[in-house]
Amino acid sequence: MSATVTGMAVGAVLGVVAVAFGFWAFVLVAVFMAVGALVGRIVSGRIDVSSLVDALRGRRSSS
């Protein structure tokens, strides 16, 4: 699936949730989508967890 199709699907889901359930449901679905994307990238190996933890702690990497 291309990035354009993925973006359209995400936008459609968020739009439907915003119209049907309101702002806070929209925010909750957006947060869950972001967490799901992060977990998917970790599982596929695109994100190194130790580097991510170091970045969140404020440590800088020389690589």
C-alpha positions as a printed Julia matrix, in Angstrom:
63×3 Matrix{Float64}:
   0.0    0.0    0.0
   1.41   3.39  -0.97
   1.86   6.26   1.45
  -0.93   8.18  -0.28
  -3.45   5.37   0.17
  -2.39   4.87   3.77
  -2.76   8.59   4.49
  -6.21   8.63   2.92
  -7.3    5.64   5.0
  -6.02   7.21   8.22
  -7.72  10.5    7.37
 -11.0    8.74   6.61
 -10.96   6.82   9.88
 -10.14   9.93  11.9
 -12.8   11.93  10.07
 -15.51   9.36  10.72
 -14.55   9.08  14.38
 -14.53  12.87  14.8
 -17.99  13.24  13.24
 -19.55  10.25  14.98
 -18.04  10.4   18.47
 -16.56  13.86  19.03
 -13.21  15.43  19.68
 -11.91  13.25  22.53
 -12.66  10.04  20.66
 -10.78  11.55  17.7
  -7.77  12.27  19.92
  -7.89   8.78  21.46
  -8.02   7.07  18.05
  -5.15   9.25  16.79
  -3.02   8.27  19.81
  -3.79   4.58  19.33
  -2.9    4.85  15.63
   0.44   6.44  16.5
   1.2    3.74  19.08
   0.23   1.05  16.58
   2.52   2.56  13.94
   5.39   2.69  16.43
   4.88  -0.94  17.46
   4.68  -1.98  13.82
   7.99  -0.27  13.02
   9.65  -1.86  16.06
   8.42  -5.33  15.07
   9.52  -4.88  11.45
  12.97  -3.75  12.61
  12.83  -0.2   11.25
  13.29   1.35  14.7
  16.02   0.38  17.15
  14.43   0.35  20.61
  17.64   1.1   22.52
  18.33   4.17  20.34
  14.76   5.31  20.81
  15.02   5.0   24.61
  18.33   6.89  24.59
  16.79   9.68  22.5
  13.82   9.95  24.88
  16.2   10.18  27.83
  18.1   13.01  26.17
  21.25  11.1   25.41
  22.81  11.82  22.06
  24.33   9.27  19.77
  27.45   9.84  17.7
  26.24   7.49  14.96
